[in-house]
Amino acid sequence: MVSQKEVPFYYRTPSGAQQAIGSQAAYGLKVLNQTLYFLHGPEHVARIWKYKKTITTPGVQTFVLVRVFGMSMSAVNMYNQDDSGILPKPHPDSTVASRNRIDYLTHAGFHKLLAGEGLSNLYRRWLASFNNRLQTLSIGDEWIESPDIMDFWMPPLTASLNEAVAGPLLECINPNFTRDFLEFLPYVHGLMKGLPKWCIPRAFYLRENLIRDVKQWHAIARARFKASDVHEDGDTDPWWGSACIRERQKILAAVDNWNYDIIASSDFGLLWGANINVHSAAIWTIIEVFKDSSLLSRVRRELEAASFTSSKDIDKLLSLPLLQSVYAEVLRLRVEVQSVFYSEREDIHINEWRFPKKSLLLVPVRPAHMDSNFWNTRDGEHPLNQFWADRFLAFPNDHLSGPQRNVDNESIKTLGSQNQVIKNSGEPKFVSAGLADSFMPYGIGERACPGRFLARREVVAFCAQIVRDYDVEILSAEKHIRSSSTFYGLGTQRPLGNVPFRIRKRQCDKAEVGI
């Protein structure tokens, strides 16, 4: 690589090479015949934003579609040939037909589902489905124990989101769809490594059956759907689930060389992408809250002070500073993801570095989230490898609060200048401003996860509802529960090993209700 400054190269695995990233802002990694470039540091990440018009499909998407979801090469070639970008106006040098702008069309569809009225309707459907499934768990006044908190909550959370996105047909077709879906998820790394069928036959069996179920869902929906079936909200229907999915079928059916098998693989990938991260993050929030009795009391007081009665009032929940800080700190600590950039037509210049066009440039989130030069640890009292619920809170007149280290925190000054009631109350403010280049749990730039707005609502609502309505005891002997590397690079990590717990309906004592 010819550069303004030489990039050091390493010949080892990405996870092993990242041990050196603390002292290198950029480095290259040789993996077989592929060269990967890695970059970190907020001053460098900030420069990537200027390339939003030239960065096109990175190739990683097609890699996952083939390896994980079994899509044929002829189908993914439509992604490889799409050099038009993800902006509404195609790149001026692109000759791709509008119907084959698959990168932009699917990306725009995600935004329709996950923003505005689409987001409100999707959240409403998820909440209704989850509350129905919550009742079937038969949690009563007596303690019930479970060997693993993840395995307990994953099925109702996953089934609820799948129903919210795709409607109820999948579980009608296969009552074990959610079970099989969750069993498939841990095989992703093996599939991405290209392990053959004889090494992981169960993974191939599950994938084949799940895609078959999705294809049958599509066939029934195509045969049965009528315009009159659409709910009065103009979105929801019992066959496709939502307007976004209905429109998505028309878009994908028009793509050259695509058929119903390929569309089924694509929608299986859509469901996988919707579920892979959000539920683990939601469960981590209640692990962290319930294993700290002081934090649990504070969150409950915050909910009671806000007169929280229903997760339908999501805007109220999203205004609560401590709850937001818990959510953000879980993402900072538990997410391992790589933002991938690829420029088809021009080199990418990041300060003193130049990365050649048609190269993969990765920005790993872990170094950013563990950057001791950026994040506040309150003079070492709260290390970055441990959960601190207040990390994203700024308290009036407390110069050691706020997420950033050693800064004249603007949010604190703004808070201190507000009316005397707020100043005297000592109420904190949740701080997210100024963190974009160091806090990247959903990626960065135009390709940031479009589901981040729904994820935030689901995680916060789930945490608030469980904290308000249930008593939970985390039975793990570990004070600081560690993360597994099973889903390294794919998003939210699960705990290392099982986390046993017990749960019952909340028993309010006199101290809790202020009697």
C-alpha positions in Angstrom: 0.0 0.0 0.0 1.4 3.4 -0.9 0.4 5.9 1.8 1.2 9.2 3.3 2.3 7.2 6.3 3.2 3.5 6.3 0.7 1.2 7.7 2.1 -1.7 9.7 1.0 -5.2 8.8 0.2 -8.2 10.9 -0.1 -11.9 9.9 -2.5 -13.3 12.4 -6.1 -13.5 13.2 -8.2 -10.2 13.4 -8.8 -10.8 17.2 -5.1 -11.4 17.7 -4.0 -8.4 15.7 -6.3 -6.2 17.6 -4.1 -6.6 20.6 -1.7 -4.3 18.9 -4.3 -1.7 17.9 -3.9 0.2 21.2 -0.6 1.7 19.9 -1.5 1.9 16.2 -4.1 4.1 14.7 -4.1 2.1 11.5 -2.8 -1.3 10.5 -3.2 -3.9 7.8 -3.9 -7.6 8.1 -3.1 -10.3 5.6 -5.8 -13.0 5.6 -5.1 -15.6 2.9 -5.4 -13.5 -0.3 -7.3 -10.7 1.2 -5.9 -7.5 2.7 -7.9 -5.8 5.5 -7.2 -2.4 6.9 -8.1 -1.3 10.4 -8.5 2.2 11.8 -9.3 3.6 15.1 -9.2 6.9 17.0 -12.0 9.6 17.2 -9.9 12.0 15.2 -9.7 9.5 12.3 -13.3 8.2 12.6 -14.6 11.7 12.2 -13.0 12.0 8.8 -14.9 9.0 7.4 -18.2 10.9 7.4 -17.0 12.9 4.4 -17.1 9.8 2.2 -20.8 9.0 2.5 -21.4 9.7 -1.1 -18.6 7.5 -2.5 -18.7 4.5 -0.1 -20.7 1.7 -1.8 -21.6 -1.9 -0.9 -18.6 -3.4 0.9 -18.8 -7.0 -0.2 -19.2 -8.2 3.4 -23.0 -8.2 2.9 -22.7 -10.6 -0.1 -20.2 -12.7 1.9 -22.8 -13.2 4.7 -25.6 -13.8 2.3 -23.7 -16.7 0.7 -22.0 -18.2 3.7 -24.7 -17.8 6.4 -28.0 -17.7 4.4 -27.1 -20.0 1.6 -27.8 -17.6 -1.2 -26.5 -18.5 -4.7 -23.7 -16.6 -6.3 -25.8 -15.7 -9.2 -28.2 -13.9 -6.8 -25.5 -12.0 -4.9 -23.9 -10.9 -8.1 -26.7 -8.4 -8.3 -25.3 -6.8 -5.1 -21.7 -7.0 -6.5 -22.8 -5.3 -9.7 -24.7 -2.5 -7.9 -22.2 0.4 -7.7 -25.0 3.0 -7.5 -24.6 3.6 -3.7 -27.3 3.8 -1.0 -28.3 7.4 -1.5 -31.6 8.2 -3.4 -29.7 9.6 -6.3 -27.4 7.0 -7.9 -23.7 7.7 -8.4 -23.3 9.6 -11.8 -21.0 6.9 -13.2 -23.3 4.1 -12.4 -25.3 2.4 -15.1 -27.3 0.0 -12.9 -31.0 -0.1 -13.8 -33.2 1.4 -11.1 -34.9 -1.9 -10.4 -31.5 -3.5 -9.7 -30.4 -0.8 -7.2 -30.8 -3.5 -4.6 -28.5 -1.9 -2.1 -30.4 1.4 -2.0 -33.9 -0.1 -2.3 -33.5 -2.5 0.6 -31.8 0.1 2.7 -34.6 2.6 2.0 -37.1 -0.1 2.9 -35.5 -0.7 6.3 -35.8 3.0 7.0 -39.5 3.0 6.1 -40.1 0.1 8.5 -37.8 1.6 11.2 -38.6 5.3 11.2 -41.6 7.6 11.6 -45.0 5.9 11.6 -43.4 2.6 10.5 -41.4 2.6 13.7 -44.4 3.5 15.9 -46.5 0.7 14.4 -43.6 -1.8 14.6 -43.0 -1.0 18.3 -46.7 -1.2 19.1 -46.9 -4.7 17.4 -43.8 -5.9 19.3 -45.1 -4.7 22.6 -48.5 -6.3 22.2 -47.0 -9.6 21.2 -44.4 -9.6 24.0 -47.0 -8.8 26.6 -49.1 -11.7 25.4 -46.2 -14.1 25.6 -45.2 -12.7 29.0 -48.5 -13.9 30.4 -47.8 -17.5 29.1 -44.6 -17.7 31.2 -46.8 -18.2 34.3 -44.6 -16.1 36.6 -46.5 -16.0 40.0 -45.9 -15.0 43.6 -43.5 -17.9 44.2 -40.0 -18.0 43.0 -39.3 -20.0 39.9 -35.7 -20.8 38.9 -34.0 -21.1 35.5 -30.5 -22.3 34.7 -29.9 -19.4 32.3 -31.5 -16.0 32.0 -30.6 -15.7 28.3 -32.4 -19.0 27.4 -35.4 -17.9 29.5 -36.0 -14.5 27.8 -34.7 -15.1 24.3 -37.8 -17.1 23.0 -40.5 -14.6 23.9 -38.4 -11.6 22.8 -37.4 -13.3 19.5 -40.9 -14.6 18.7 -42.4 -11.2 19.5 -40.1 -9.3 17.1 -40.5 -11.9 14.3 -44.3 -11.5 14.6 -44.1 -7.7 14.7 -42.0 -7.7 11.5 -43.4 -10.6 9.6 -46.8 -11.3 11.1 -48.0 -14.5 12.8 -47.7 -17.0 10.0 -44.2 -18.4 10.7 -45.2 -19.9 14.0 -48.5 -21.2 12.5 -46.4 -23.0 9.8 -43.8 -24.3 12.2 -44.7 -24.1 16.0 -41.0 -24.7 16.6 -39.8 -21.9 14.4 -38.5 -19.7 17.3 -36.7 -22.7 18.9 -35.0 -23.7 15.6 -34.2 -20.0 14.8 -32.4 -19.6 18.1 -30.6 -22.9 17.8 -29.3 -21.7 14.4 -27.7 -18.4 15.6 -24.6 -19.9 17.3 -23.6 -21.7 14.1 -23.0 -18.3 12.3 -19.3 -18.2 12.9 -18.8 -21.7 11.6 -20.7 -20.9 8.5 -18.8 -17.7 8.0 -15.5 -19.7 8.2 -16.8 -21.9 5.3 -17.0 -25.1 7.3 -18.5 -27.8 5.1 -21.8 -29.6 5.7 -20.2 -32.7 7.1 -18.6 -30.6 9.9 -21.7 -28.8 11.0 -24.6 -30.8 9.5 -27.1 -29.4 12.1 -26.5 -25.9 10.9 -27.3 -26.8 7.3 -30.3 -28.8 8.4 -31.7 -25.9 10.4 -31.0 -23.3 7.7 -32.7 -25.4 5.0 -35.8 -25.9 7.2 -36.0 -22.2 8.3 -35.8 -21.0 4.7 -38.4 -23.5 3.8 -40.7 -22.1 6.5 -40.1 -18.5 5.2 -40.8 -19.6 1.6 -44.1 -21.2 2.7 -45.0 -18.0 4.6 -44.4 -16.1 1.4 -46.5 -18.5 -0.7 -49.5 -18.3 1.7 -49.2 -14.5 1.9 -49.1 -14.1 -1.9 -52.2 -16.3 -2.2 -54.3 -14.9 0.6 -53.4 -11.2 1.0 -56.1 -8.6 0.0 -55.9 -4.9 0.3 -58.9 -5.0 2.7 -56.8 -7.0 5.1 -54.7 -4.0 6.0 -55.3 -2.6 9.5 -56.7 0.9 9.8 -53.2 2.1 10.6 -52.4 1.6 6.9 -49.5 -0.7 7.8 -50.3 -3.9 9.7 -51.8 -7.0 8.0 -52.1 -10.6 9.1 -50.3 -12.1 6.1 -47.1 -10.1 5.4 -47.1 -8.3 8.7 -46.4 -4.8 7.6 -46.4 -2.4 4.6 -42.6 -2.6 4.5 -42.6 -6.3 3.9 -45.3 -6.0 1.3 -43.3 -3.4 -0.6 -40.1 -5.4 -0.1 -41.6 -8.4 -1.9 -42.4 -6.3 -4.9 -38.9 -4.8 -5.0 -37.1 -8.1 -4.7 -39.3 -9.8 -7.2 -38.3 -7.2 -9.8 -34.6 -7.7 -9.4 -33.0 -9.5 -12.4 -32.2 -13.2 -11.8 -34.1 -13.4 -8.5 -36.8 -15.9 -7.7 -38.9 -17.0 -4.7 -36.1 -19.2 -3.3 -33.7 -16.2 -3.3 -36.3 -13.9 -1.8 -36.9 -16.4 1.0 -33.2 -16.5 1.8 -33.1 -12.7 1.8 -36.0 -12.4 4.2 -34.5 -15.1 6.5 -31.4 -12.8 6.6 -33.7 -9.9 7.4 -35.1 -11.7 10.4 -31.7 -12.8 11.6 -30.4 -9.2 11.4 -33.4 -7.9 13.3 -32.8 -10.4 16.2 -29.1 -11.0 16.5 -28.2 -8.1 18.8 -31.2 -6.4 20.4 -32.4 -9.2 22.7 -29.0 -9.9 24.2 -28.7 -6.2 25.0 -32.1 -6.1 26.6 -31.3 -9.1 28.9 -27.9 -7.6 29.8 -29.8 -4.5 31.2 -31.8 -6.5 33.7 -28.7 -8.6 34.6 -26.8 -5.4 35.5 -29.8 -3.7 37.3 -30.9 -6.7 39.4 -27.4 -7.8 40.5 -26.9 -4.3 42.1 -29.5 -3.7 44.8 -28.6 0.0 45.0 -29.0 0.5 41.2 -32.3 -1.5 41.3 -33.7 0.9 43.9 -32.6 3.9 41.9 -34.2 2.7 38.7 -37.4 1.9 40.5 -37.5 5.3 42.1 -37.0 6.9 38.7 -39.8 4.9 37.1 -42.2 5.7 40.0 -41.3 9.4 40.0 -42.2 9.5 36.3 -45.5 7.8 37.0 -44.6 5.0 34.6 -47.6 2.7 34.1 -47.2 1.3 30.6 -44.6 0.7 28.0 -47.0 2.2 25.5 -45.7 5.5 26.8 -42.3 5.0 25.3 -41.5 8.7 25.0 -41.6 9.0 28.8 -39.2 6.1 29.2 -36.8 7.5 26.6 -36.6 10.7 28.7 -35.4 9.0 31.9 -31.7 9.7 32.3 -30.6 6.8 34.5 -32.5 4.2 32.4 -30.9 5.7 29.2 -27.4 5.6 30.9 -27.9 1.9 31.8 -28.9 1.2 28.2 -25.9 3.1 26.7 -23.4 1.5 29.1 -24.6 -2.0 28.2 -23.9 -1.2 24.6 -20.5 0.4 25.3 -19.4 -2.7 27.3 -21.1 -5.6 25.5 -21.0 -4.8 21.8 -18.3 -6.1 19.5 -18.9 -5.0 15.9 -16.9 -3.8 12.9 -18.0 -1.0 10.7 -16.8 -1.9 7.1 -16.1 0.7 4.4 -15.4 0.1 0.8 -14.8 2.7 -2.0 -15.3 1.5 -5.5 -13.9 4.6 -7.4 -11.5 6.5 -5.2 -9.0 6.1 -2.5 -10.1 6.9 1.1 -7.9 9.6 2.7 -8.0 9.7 6.5 -5.7 12.4 7.8 -2.2 11.0 7.3 -3.4 7.7 5.9 -4.4 6.7 2.4 -6.4 3.5 1.9 -6.6 2.2 -1.7 -9.9 2.0 -3.5 -11.5 -1.4 -3.6 -10.0 -2.2 -0.2 -11.9 -3.2 2.9 -11.4 -0.6 5.7 -12.7 -1.8 9.1 -13.4 0.4 12.1 -13.7 -2.0 15.2 -15.8 -0.7 18.0 -13.9 -2.3 20.9 -10.9 0.0 20.9 -13.2 3.0 20.7 -15.4 1.8 23.6 -12.3 1.0 25.7 -10.3 4.2 25.0 -9.0 5.4 28.3 -8.0 8.7 26.8 -11.6 9.4 25.9 -13.9 7.8 28.5 -14.5 8.9 32.0 -13.6 6.4 34.8 -13.9 8.9 37.6 -10.1 8.8 38.2 -10.0 5.1 37.9 -12.9 4.3 40.3 -14.9 2.8 37.5 -12.6 0.9 35.0 -13.8 0.7 31.4 -14.0 -3.1 31.5 -16.6 -2.9 34.2 -20.3 -1.8 34.1 -20.9 1.7 35.6 -24.5 2.8 35.4 -23.7 6.5 35.7 -21.1 6.7 33.0 -23.3 8.6 30.6 -24.8 10.9 33.3 -23.7 14.5 34.0 -24.6 15.9 37.4 -24.9 19.6 38.1 -21.7 21.1 39.6 -19.9 17.7 39.5 -16.8 18.1 37.2 -16.0 14.4 37.5 -19.3 13.4 36.0 -20.2 13.0 32.3 -19.0 10.4 29.8 -15.8 12.1 28.6 -12.6 12.3 30.5 -10.8 15.5 31.4 -13.1 17.8 29.4 -15.0 21.0 30.3 -18.2 19.2 29.7 -20.6 21.4 27.8 -23.6 19.4 29.0 -22.6 20.0 32.6 -22.3 23.8 32.0 -25.7 23.8 30.2 -27.3 21.9 33.0 -25.8 24.2 35.6 -27.2 27.2 33.8 -30.8 26.0 33.9 -33.4 27.1 36.4 -32.7 27.0 40.1 -35.1 24.1 40.7 -33.1 21.8 38.5 -29.8 22.9 40.0 -31.0 22.4 43.5 -32.5 19.0 42.7 -29.2 17.5 41.7 -31.0 15.6 38.9 -28.6 14.3 36.3 -28.8 14.7 32.6 -28.2 11.8 30.1 -25.3 12.9 27.8 -25.0 11.6 24.2 -23.7 14.7 22.4 -20.1 14.7 21.4 -19.7 10.9 21.4 -20.4 10.0 17.8 -16.8 9.2 16.9 -16.2 7.1 20.1 -19.5 5.5 20.8 -20.5 3.4 17.9 -22.5 0.4 19.0 -24.6 0.5 15.8 -21.8 1.4 13.4 -21.2 4.8 11.8 -22.1 6.8 8.7 -24.8 6.0 6.2 -24.5 2.3 6.9 -25.3 2.6 10.7 -27.8 0.0 11.7 -31.3 1.2 10.7 -32.8 -0.8 13.5 -31.1 1.3 16.2 -34.3 3.3 17.0 -36.4 0.2 17.5 -33.7 -1.5 19.5 -33.5 1.4 21.9 -37.2 1.3 22.5 -37.3 -2.5 22.9 -34.4 -2.6 25.3 -35.6 0.3 27.5 -39.2 -0.9 27.5 -38.2 -4.5 28.4 -35.9 -3.3 31.2 -38.5 -0.9 32.7 -41.3 -3.5 32.6 -39.3 -6.3 34.2 -38.0 -3.9 36.9 -41.4 -2.5 37.7 -43.3 -5.8 37.7 -40.9 -8.5 38.9 -38.3 -9.5 41.5 -35.3 -11.1 40.0 -32.2 -12.6 41.8 -29.1 -13.3 39.7 -27.7 -16.5 41.1 -24.3 -16.4 39.4 -21.3 -16.4 41.7 -19.4 -14.0 39.5 -19.5 -10.4 40.6 -18.5 -9.2 37.1 -20.1 -11.4 34.6 -17.9 -11.7 31.5 -18.9 -11.7 27.8 -18.4 -14.7 25.5 -16.7 -14.2 22.2 -19.1 -16.5 20.3 -20.6 -13.6 18.4 -17.4 -11.6 18.1 -17.6 -9.0 15.4 -21.4 -9.5 15.0 -22.8 -7.2 17.7 -23.9 -7.8 21.3 -22.1 -10.6 23.0 -23.8 -13.1 25.3 -22.5 -13.9 28.8 -19.7 -16.4 29.1 -21.5 -19.5 30.3 -25.0 -19.7 31.8 -26.4 -17.0 34.2 -28.8 -18.8 36.6 -31.5 -16.7 38.1 -34.9 -16.8 39.8 -38.0 -14.6 39.3 -41.4 -13.9 40.8 -44.0 -11.2 40.7 -42.8 -8.1 42.5 -43.4 -8.1 46.3 -43.5 -4.5 47.4 -42.5 -3.9 51.0 -43.2 -0.8 53.1 -39.8 0.7 52.4 -40.3 0.5 48.7 -43.7 2.2 48.6 -42.6 4.8 51.1 -44.9 3.8 54.0 
